[in-house]
Amino acid sequence: MILRILKNIDFTILFAVLALSAFGTVMVYSASMVSGVMVYEVTPDFFFKRQAISWGMGLFALFLGIIFPYKNYRRLFKLILLVTVVLLALVFVFGHTSNNAQSWLPIPGIGKFQPAEMAKMSLIIYMATIFTKKSDYIDDFTRALLPPIILMMLVVAMILKQPDLGTALIALSVSGLIIMSSGVRKIHLFSMIGIAVVGAIVMYNFGLSEEQLSRFNGAYQPFEYADDAGYQLINSYLAIHNGGLFGTGLGAGVQKLGYLPEAHTDFIMAVIAEELGIIGVGVVLLLLGLIVLRGLFISMESHDTFGRLLAIGVAGLIGIQSMINLGGLTGLLPLTGVPLPFVSYGGTSLLMMMFSAGMLINIHAVSKIKKSQQEKAAA
């Protein structure tokens, strides 16, 4: 079966993922070689080496995602969700705090692991499984919708508690996308959207810390808060302006020299814009768009509801996370600390993104194999 899957690989996704992740590793080096010494007091290649190791592990995760039959996730979804909830709980006991968020579990001899990144993928598998099982009575709100929504909100609440607003927003959005795609009644869908809007208003007025609220000022009034909340965004604008069409050249950017905080993580696209210009940004957006569009096409090609919902969830995850990251560095959205898929520094994020891309490739391969079998049977 593995050989048949490998013969039916979606090379568009495979090429885009390998190109983005390899390019991202190079850009992490360019973006962090100065700040590594000046800010973090490590060697210039410290973050590059760690990202290169993560990339190597990501290749294995990609391969594993490709060869592991996606239908098996339906049998394992309870175990996957249980492990995720346990890891999220352990964060509050043993978690490492960075940038005012307790989001990482230390792993002796290896580094740190971010369970919230795993939670996004676990929720996709859970929601796709549950709404496949409930497809026969999807119109019944109490039986079909209420239980998975409650469990989803529990996981999202655990992520919010860290606090990690960006990841929680992504998990909530992707789960909502799967619910929308499951065939729920419009009245139920609009009711949930209304509740979500009210919840967002309440959260904004009563649930956000002063630091989180300041990010709205930084996004929409950056020049009035140039010394604090708007500092990152203003320097992001300067990086984009400096780059122009062709950029200043790889490694020749100025804003990463202590002016642009988190240049190798949240704001790596600003470094790309400065050093490789609009053309470099365009190539990255093209590759990300290819993955998302192919994911949506794969969902339409899938012969079963679970594969369709799983593909929609993965494509939605990559697309939504990309939009939130890019929205932050352009001022369209408040900063949330969300990494750019496949490109930003971050081992857990890279591993989970490459694994999820492998899942898409597996869904495509299995669909092609099944279609070929049906054509042979019909002949």
Secondary structure, DSSP 8 states (H G I E B T S, - for coil): -HHHHHHT--HHHHHHHHHHHHHHHHHHHHHHTTHHHHTS-S-TTHHHHHHHHHHHHHHHHHHHHHHS-GGGHHHHHHHHHHHHHHHHHHHHHH-EEETTEEEEEEETTTEEE-HHHHHHHHHHHHHHHHHHHTGGGTT-IIIIIHHHHHHHHHHHHHHHTTT-HHHHHHHHHHHHHHHHTTT--HHHHHHHHHHHHHHHHHIIIII--HHHHHHHHHHHSGGGGTTTTTHHHHHHHHHHHHHTTT-S-TT--STTTTTSTTTTTTTHHHHHHHHHHHHHHHHHHHHHHHHHHHHHHHHHH-SSHHHHHHHHHHHHHHHHHHHHHHHHHHTSS-------TTTSS-HHHHHHHHHHHHHHHHHHHHHHHHHHHHHHHH-
